[in-house]
Amino acid sequence: MSDFKLKIVLSVLTGVIFSFVFILLAFVLPAQKEEPTLMKKPSNILEEVSKSLRK
């Protein structure tokens, strides 16, 4: 009976530690890299209208 309890306790502790590691990794590692977006100036009237409509 004590072997069974030991296995249960060890499996619960392993699950808790495994979950804790993944929770820490979720906070430490970024979800995606922030890449700078380049804003291009409109070169013709159609691009200017399109840009003003998006705003």
GROMACS elastic network, one bead per residue, 0.5 to 0.9 nm:
[ bonds ]
;  ai    aj funct       b0    kb
    1     4     6  0.52600   500
    1     5     6  0.65074   500
    1     6     6  0.87344   500
    2     5     6  0.50649   500
    2     6     6  0.60594   500
    2     7     6  0.85743   500
    3     6     6  0.50232   500
    3     7     6  0.61592   500
    3     8     6  0.86472   500
    4     7     6  0.51532   500
    4     8     6  0.62813   500
    4     9     6  0.86978   500
    5     8     6  0.50698   500
    5     9     6  0.61255   500
    5    10     6  0.85212   500
    6     9     6  0.51485   500
    6    10     6  0.60417   500
    6    11     6  0.84979   500
    7    10     6  0.51390   500
    7    11     6  0.60384   500
    7    12     6  0.85479   500
    8    11     6  0.52069   500
    8    12     6  0.61607   500
    8    13     6  0.86024   500
    9    12     6  0.51957   500
    9    13     6  0.61359   500
    9    14     6  0.85293   500
   10    13     6  0.51207   500
   10    14     6  0.60077   500
   10    15     6  0.85354   500
   11    14     6  0.50507   500
   11    15     6  0.61342   500
   11    16     6  0.86342   500
   12    15     6  0.51135   500
   12    16     6  0.62022   500
   12    17     6  0.86623   500
   13    16     6  0.50989   500
   13    17     6  0.61370   500
   13    18     6  0.84572   500
   14    17     6  0.52229   500
   14    18     6  0.59810   500
   14    19     6  0.85012   500
   15    18     6  0.50802   500
   15    19     6  0.60490   500
   15    20     6  0.84586   500
   16    19     6  0.51816   500
   16    20     6  0.60492   500
   16    21     6  0.86740   500
   17    21     6  0.62257   500
   17    22     6  0.87927   500
   18    21     6  0.52740   500
   18    22     6  0.65540   500
   18    23     6  0.88140   500
   19    22     6  0.52256   500
   19    23     6  0.61789   500
   19    24     6  0.86528   500
   20    23     6  0.50702   500
   20    24     6  0.61761   500
   20    25     6  0.85913   500
   21    24     6  0.51861   500
   21    25     6  0.62002   500
   21    26     6  0.86954   500
   22    26     6  0.61505   500
   22    27     6  0.88021   500
   23    26     6  0.51142   500
   23    27     6  0.66059   500
   23    28     6  0.88115   500
   24    27     6  0.53001   500
   24    28     6  0.61533   500
   24    29     6  0.85494   500
   25    28     6  0.50415   500
   25    29     6  0.57392   500
   25    30     6  0.89870   500
   26    29     6  0.57574   500
   26    30     6  0.74955   500
   26    31     6  0.78850   500
   27    30     6  0.73897   500
   29    32     6  0.87383   500
   30    33     6  0.68722   500
   40    43     6  0.86254   500
   41    47     6  0.86986   500
   41    48     6  0.85140   500
   42    45     6  0.75390   500
   42    46     6  0.82661   500
   42    47     6  0.52074   500
   42    48     6  0.54891   500
   42    51     6  0.78964   500
   43    46     6  0.84941   500
   43    47     6  0.67221   500
   43    48     6  0.77314   500
   44    47     6  0.55831   500
   44    48     6  0.65392   500
   44    49     6  0.89797   500
   45    48     6  0.50365   500
   45    49     6  0.62429   500
   45    50     6  0.85893   500
   46    49     6  0.52012   500
   46    50     6  0.61565   500
   46    51     6  0.86083   500
   47    51     6  0.60328   500
   47    52     6  0.85601   500
   48    51     6  0.51148   500
   48    52     6  0.61962   500
   48    53     6  0.86272   500
   49    52     6  0.51473   500
   49    53     6  0.61595   500
   49    54     6  0.86968   500
   50    53     6  0.51458   500
   50    54     6  0.63170   500
   50    55     6  0.89226   500
   51    54     6  0.52165   500
   51    55     6  0.66225   500
   52    55     6  0.53152   500
